[in-house]
Structures are given as C-alpha cells and as structure tokens.
Amino acid sequence: MYPEARISAVLLSLARNASDRLTVADIVSVLRDRAFAILVVLLGLPNCLPMPPGIPLVCGLLLALVAAQIAAGQASPWLPRILLKRSIPQEAVERAVGRALPVLQKLERWSRPRITFLENPLALRLIGFLLFALALGLLVAAPIVGQIPLGIAVCLIGLGLVERDGLLVMVGLGVGMIGLAVNFGFAYAIFSVIGALFFGGHATLQIVHPWVMAG
C-alpha cells in the first residue's frame, strides 16, 4: 500500500486512519514488505519519551522477537496470533506520531542511500543480533528514563534500514551502545547496593577475623 512512501507518511496515515484501537495485525498488513524496518521504528518510538516500566518491557519483548527473525534471515516478520490481536488506543498512536513526526521528517530530509554495503544479507543478520542486544537492554532499562537512549537508537536503526542509509544505522548503533552501557551500569549499581546491604556485614567479619586470631 505504501511501496515508496517515506516512513513519516506511513506513520501519519496509520494514525489518521486508525479506528478506536489500532491492532498489531493492522500495522503489519499495511507495512507488508517494509514491515521489518518500520516495525523496528514503531517499537522504538514509544521509548523515546519517559514511559512506565510496562512499555519498555512489552516493546523489548516484541523487538527481541523481530530482531531474532532478522538475524535468522527471514524475509517477512512472523508474530504470534496473541500479539497480532493486541491493540493500541488511537489517541496514544496519534500522540506518539505527533511528537515524533517533526524529528522524523528532519531526519528524512538529511538521510539518503549511503554505505549500502549494510544491505547485504550478512550485514542485515549482524544488525539483527545487535537489535536483539538493544531489546535485552529495554527489558532491564532504568525506570522512567532509562529506555530513552535505547528507543532513540532503535528508531535511528529502523529509519536507516527504511531509507537505505548505512550511516544512520551506524549512528543508531553507537547511541545504542551508549544506552546499553548506561542501563547495565545502573543495573550493576543496584545489584552492588543490594549485595552490600545483605552481605556487607559478613564480608567485614571475614576481614577482621584473622586479626582477632592473631591477637
């Protein structure tokens, strides 16, 4: 239905033509042969803003499923029927698209086909593996704001795939690596604090004990 349309036009049409709720099946049927790339953008989009923990979790799980299929070299996405029936309120779609549209349109004016070696099947599979890593990052993202750099990264990668812009994909991967470092650093800090609270006293006794014995 949108063989040559840019992603901003596709998203705008989805937002305007949605009924009360937009199902995942509706989105996939409209996107067709561009479904993988635009699904990546759609899964990154909600995470570009502060969201409650449930949103990054759901998007991360869906992105992991899509990324695994890209890494496996599938031509078109497969989603379980239970996910295809899931829906999003139309006002939520309009709000997200409305906020993202100005940025997407600016990126589209700047992007163009370049570094096209990333289009070969092997490179696309590697991108699938890296997207899978970003999906895992969304699952453990710091509450409220931790998903923002990962969401931006996923959107950039998806847009780069749509526009055949390898440079945009590489920028997205760079932002994604920063986002992963921030979120896994946050997770490490939380586990370190928990470890100190539960095991700190025992560790202190182990250090003091030899001195007591020596005395």
C-alpha atoms as one frame of an Amber mdcrd trajectory, in Angstrom:
protein
   0.000   0.000   0.000   2.959   2.317   0.672   5.719   0.946  -1.589   7.597
   4.245  -1.988   6.200   6.366   0.837   8.580   7.650   3.458   8.161   6.417
   6.966   6.722   9.718   8.232   3.908   9.444   5.656   3.250   5.811   6.628
   3.035   6.644  10.337   0.829   9.671   9.689  -1.552   7.547   7.614  -1.677
   4.873  10.312  -2.511   7.475  12.964  -5.203   9.180  10.882  -6.894   6.060
   9.571  -6.945   4.088  12.804 -10.307   3.318  14.368 -10.740   3.413  18.142
  -7.845   0.996  18.532  -5.029   0.001  16.178  -4.054  -3.670  16.299  -0.595
  -5.067  15.615  -2.142  -7.104  12.774  -3.379  -3.870  11.153   0.116  -2.403
  11.268   1.812  -5.490   9.818  -0.742  -5.830   6.997  -0.179  -2.218   5.941
   3.616  -2.366   6.047   3.996  -5.613   4.072   7.486  -5.885   2.524   8.783
  -2.980   4.624   7.383  -4.477   7.797  10.672  -5.419   9.465  12.261  -1.976
   9.222   9.151   0.021  10.102   8.245  -2.358  12.938  11.680  -1.606  14.403
  10.876   2.125  14.284   7.419   1.583  15.802   8.874  -0.456  18.671  11.492
   2.186  19.368   9.131   5.141  19.133   7.247   4.778  22.459  10.561   4.529
  24.307  11.818   7.910  23.112   9.754   9.505  25.887   9.563   8.743  29.620
   7.234   5.771  29.973   6.045   3.487  32.793   8.032   0.231  33.146   5.454
  -1.878  31.291   6.005  -0.106  27.956   9.769  -0.844  27.621   9.111  -4.420
  28.751   6.489  -5.092  26.053   8.463  -3.248  23.365  11.637  -5.091  24.381
   9.959  -8.488  24.098   8.465  -7.672  20.691  11.729  -6.170  19.462  13.610
  -9.288  20.593  11.214 -11.423  18.533  11.575  -9.194  15.452  15.364  -8.916
  15.835  15.749 -12.695  16.143  13.911 -13.118  12.841  16.103 -10.502  11.138
  19.177 -12.324  12.465  17.765 -15.605  11.127  17.374 -14.080   7.669  13.592
 -14.268   7.431  12.040 -12.314   4.549   8.957 -11.138   6.461   8.052 -10.976
  10.134   6.036 -13.599  11.983   4.233 -12.684  15.177   2.142 -14.977  17.397
  -1.614 -14.588  16.990  -1.952 -13.410  20.586   0.364 -10.476  19.787  -1.336
  -9.687  16.486  -4.589  -9.195  18.416  -3.033  -6.696  20.827  -4.138  -3.138
  20.185  -3.157   0.435  20.983  -5.673   3.251  21.610  -5.911   5.599  18.631
  -5.228   8.671  20.778  -1.985   7.083  22.001  -0.930   6.407  18.398  -1.743
   9.981  17.376   0.129  11.420  20.360   3.275   9.364  19.741   3.271  10.014
  15.985   2.590  13.716  16.504   5.600  14.091  18.781   7.906  12.018  16.592
   6.852  13.370  13.191   8.860  16.645  13.174  12.073  14.823  14.115  11.453
  12.004  11.619  10.803  14.481   8.803  14.046  16.324   9.574  15.982  13.048
   9.589  14.369  12.032   6.297  15.472  15.291   4.663  19.021  14.600   5.837
  19.162  10.869   5.102  19.858   9.272   1.741  21.152   5.933   0.425  24.812
   5.579   1.539  27.144   2.962   2.991  24.908   0.494   1.187  27.126  -2.495
   1.944  24.982  -2.804   5.107  22.172  -4.029   2.846  23.819  -7.389   2.162
  22.257 -10.401   3.947  25.213 -10.990   6.273  25.262  -7.366   7.455  21.497
  -7.411   7.999  21.840 -10.532  10.144  24.508  -8.800  12.224  22.193  -5.813
  12.657  19.536  -8.278  13.818  21.870  -9.595  16.534  22.690  -6.044  17.668
  18.996  -5.119  17.748  18.447  -8.199  19.911  21.021  -6.828  22.363  19.175
  -3.485  22.428  15.931  -5.374  23.086  17.536  -7.055  26.106  18.616  -3.602
  27.257  15.000  -2.402  27.139  13.997  -5.306  29.373  16.320  -4.094  32.157
  16.144  -0.365  31.377  16.285   2.050  34.303  12.747   3.138  35.270  11.098
   6.109  33.501  14.100   7.489  31.562  16.480   4.562  31.037  14.751   3.472
  27.849  15.102   6.859  26.083  18.605   6.381  24.552  17.686   2.826  23.556
  14.425   3.997  21.987  16.260   6.690  20.006  18.845   4.128  18.881  16.197
   1.646  17.709  14.341   4.384  15.796  17.540   5.521  14.067  18.426   1.960
  13.043  14.922   1.298  11.723  14.840   4.586   9.830  18.277   3.853   8.395
  17.027   0.473   7.148  13.969   2.088   5.549  15.997   4.862   3.895  18.886
   2.527   2.963  21.152   4.857   4.930  24.013   2.869   6.442  25.398   5.963
   8.180  22.130   6.436  10.079  22.216   2.761  11.084  25.782   3.173  12.396
  24.829   6.316  14.360  21.901   4.390  15.850  24.174   1.517  16.846  26.558
   3.976  18.503  23.739   5.575  20.509  22.539   2.078  21.382  25.915   1.048
  22.778  25.901   4.159  24.997  22.365   3.345  26.131  23.326  -0.238  26.957
  26.355   0.921  28.940  24.217   3.370  30.941  21.488   0.831  31.696  23.750
  -2.080  32.541  25.781   0.309  34.692  22.570   1.217  36.501  21.672  -2.480
  36.939  25.185  -3.230  38.250  24.922  -0.370  40.754  21.559  -1.652  42.021
  22.885  -5.199  42.476  26.009  -3.831  44.179  23.897  -1.893  46.687  21.734
  -4.964  47.340  24.858  -7.087  47.783  26.332  -4.579  50.212  23.125  -4.486
  52.252  22.808  -8.274  52.545  26.444  -9.405  52.579  28.399  -6.360  53.733
  28.405  -7.311  57.413  29.536 -10.869  56.680  32.357  -9.594  54.466  33.543
  -7.281  57.266  33.725 -10.178  59.723  35.802 -12.193  57.269  38.315  -9.341
  57.014  38.529  -8.724  60.781  38.694 -12.350  61.854  42.400 -13.038  61.008
  43.459 -10.012  63.072  41.391 -11.242  66.004  43.040 -14.670  65.736  46.473
 -13.112  65.528  45.793 -11.133  68.703
